[in-house]
Structures are given as structure tokens and as C-alpha cells.
Amino acid sequence: MAAMSDYKVFNDPIHGLVELHPLLVKIIDTPQFQRLRNIKQLGGTSYVYPGATHSRFEHSIGVAYLAGELVQALMENQQELKITPAEKLCVQIAGLCHDLGHGPFSHLYDGKFIPEIKPKSEAKWKHEIASIQMFDHLVKVNDLEENIRNLGLKQPKELDKKPDQFNNLDFIKKLINTEYVSETEELLRSHFQDRSFLYEIVANKRNGIDVDKWDYFARDCHYLGIKNGFDYRRLILCARVCEVEGRTEICFRDKEVFNLYDMFYTRFCLHKRAYQHKVTNAVECMITDAFLKAYKHIKIRASGGKMLNLYEAKGDMEAYTKLTDDVFEQILNHPDVSEDSNPDVSGNQPDVSGTNLMSRGLQKEPQSNPKRLKDLKQAKDLLARIHRRNLYKCVGEFHTTNLEITTEDFRAQLPEEYQQEEHFLIDIIKLDYGMGKEDPIQHVHFYRKKKPNDAILLTQQEVSHLLPETFAEKTIRIYYKGTNVEILNTAEDYFDGGDFRSKCQKLTEEQPKAKKRRM
């Protein structure tokens, strides 16, 4: 392992002085990781909270640091676990690289843009998949494979006589996304069973308690200017690995249950007040609509010299490396669309592009296609509206615990004039504590002071009688996309009226499941 003198020190505004292993620094100093500097952590939220302009770059460094802190605490407090420095470093690499696959404006790309193009076939494509693909690409093109393979990782028991068969790279990718399936899956499954607690540190699918959230809660609250009532440091101090039904899980001291409720409540509050703020969503919907208009006409140079559009780039990591939030400015300042309201379709407009498009691997198309110019003009106009604060307006908002209601269900109940998708947008968002209707604490194991090796579940009655009864809801919003003041005022009056609110209340009430009729 590297000497301490080889470590690099970063001054982080959230965690203070952060020391990182030289291999982590090698990963940071690659184009694939530096790309994250140009992807905002919170997408369009900075149009509501001006300070929230931090990026995925610093968040990823923070996650790597916290992953190391948690593993180090377990190493010191439970030496019987025999966690090796190589395992610690692999967990830190996973923390550092877990967000490599984010596209422009973070969750906007995989959460709004991609589903609008291929809503069914692309339903399973998420940034976690691209993170693993980008990690492979980063390791290959920067010649880091040997550095990672030679970490001296502890082998599963079955491989004591075959040490070369266990793949450190696959281990790291499994730490990033436990749903990842590799060629050495059976070997990883053996390791997963034996060291399952390691797979809960970066991305915990069991109960959602992981260092990714710990960092972005603290970092996002800092830049949003929202008070953070959750203290991850207490959880690091009291974290303990216990055996639960044949697996090893990270458990917490029973007295920390309220700190964990604070964590889940913080998640809900951040979504409610910032991530899903009605103006944030209006901005992100406008950016999405602009991308949908322009995506076929934004070309990015990929491997082998191929030219891929904004949607296709996600399948080629060389092209994806060039795809960041900068695409907003590329559309807004596209040289083929004139500044006036009527773009020149003659093909004689002077080329002023040489600037940024070619240098980033983005390329223009010939100007002679009127449909292309019309699409680009409409996309540019939408983004210009954002800069002028001429946003989609929320004309109605309703809340319901009926989690089954869909956009189609709600739209079908509206008068015909409000069903037109080109003028009115129905946006349904889900807000919860991280596990749908369930209380997430019911998926967390605890231990008591006198029995530190016995994992237990705490019932709500043992915790408090003042806990929430409901842990999930949906918020339904109707946005007017146009600029006609008369239509806007009429829509606001309609959706604010008592008749519609009564109708909406009945529509959004949770319907009991119908009993089956006897034949």
C-alpha cells in the first residue's frame, strides 16, 4: 500500500481536510472524472436556490472520504472482521466513481429526458448502469487496470488456490451497484455472502442508509442554505457489523433511532423544499422539452469517428465523456439559429461556431434543413425563456396518499381544453422516506449496549407513539406552458375553484381494492 507521504490533501467545505490515497487521485485526474465538474449536483435547482451550483465532482470526493471513514471505524472497533486496507480502498474507489454515469443536469437526463424518448424500452436504463460503463472506460483508457488488480484484495474461501480468478474490478462495480452481474458472478456472490456489509456502504439497497446520502445531505443543505438536523458522525461512531440470518449487516446503537428518523425526514424535506420545488420542476421540464426538440441535431463525436446525438451518446463512453451541462449553452448559443424570431433558412448565415462546438467534440449539421432549424429555434427559445424568468406556471397543486394514480388518470378527468399536452403539463411526483409506503426503520437492525452482537428490530411502539402514520404521498401539479396571460388567469381560477378541488379530492382518494366476485 502507498506511504502516507504519497497521500494528497483536499480542503473540502463540508468535511474539512480530506486525505486521499494516490490511486484515488489518479482516478480524479482523468478526463472521465473531471467531466463531473460540469454536471450540477442539483440540476435546475440553482434557479430557485442561487447557491446550489455545486457539482458531482466534489460530491464524489466527499463520498469517497466518508466511505473510508466508515470502513476505518469498523476496522478499529471490530478487528475480528479482518477488513484489509485493499478492501477499504476498493470501497473508496466505488464511492469516488458511483456517479460517473450522470448525464447533463444529473437526474434530469435519466429521469426526465430518456423516458420521454423511449419510455418503455429504456425504463431500466439508469445512471448507475452508465457509471459502471464509464468506470470500465476510465480504467481502460487511462491504463489503471493493473493498479487496481494488484491491490492484494482478500479472496473468497473457495479461491484460496486460485487467487487470479477473483476480479477486483468486478468487486468495485458490485459495490457501486449491487444489481451489477459480472462474468465472475458466482465468485462475487460468495464474497457478497461473506462480506455483505461492505456492499451497504456506498449504495445500500436494503434500507437506504449509505455514505452517498450522508454526503449529499450535508453538502446540499450547505449550498441550499437549509439547516441540516441529521448528524452522520454519530452513526459512524456507533456503526457495528452483526450477523443477521446468515448475512453480515451494518447495525446501529438503539439510541440512534431518532437520528436515523432525522436522516429520512431530511431526505423528505430536501425533496419537498428543493429537489421537487414547483419552480425547480418547471425549469427542469423546460430544459427537458428543449432537449427533446434539439437532441437529434446535437452531434457528438464518438469512438471510431461516429457521430451520435444527445440521446445516443449514452451508449458510447467516448461520446458520453463530452456530454455535460454545457449542452444547455450549446443549444442557447447555437450558431445556426439567428437571434431574431425568424431563423435564416437560406443556408447563407455566416458560421460563427468554430468556438466551442468542435473543441468539445460537438458538431453542427448542414443548415439547409428547415425542420432542423425550426427544432433548434424552438429549443433555443425555451432556454432563453428560462434566462428571462418566463417559466412554465404552476396553476394547480394537489396532494394525495393514493400512490396508484397516474398522469393519464388525472388528465382524463380534466376538461378538454386542459388535456392538450402542448399547452398543459401534468407533473406527478412521489415524496417518501425512501421506501415507499413503508417505515424505513423497519428495515434497519440495531443492537443494545449490553448485547452488542445481537441484531434486533425496533417496533414503532418501542420508539414512540408520535411517529408518522403515512410515509409516502404524491403531489400532482398542473403547469401552463404558454405565455398568454388570459389563458393563464382562466386556468388558475379553474384549478383553484371549489368545484374542481372537490372533484380532485374524490379522484385522488386512495381507492380500496375491489373484492373478487364469486362465480
Disulfide bonds with the S-S distance in Angstrom:
none
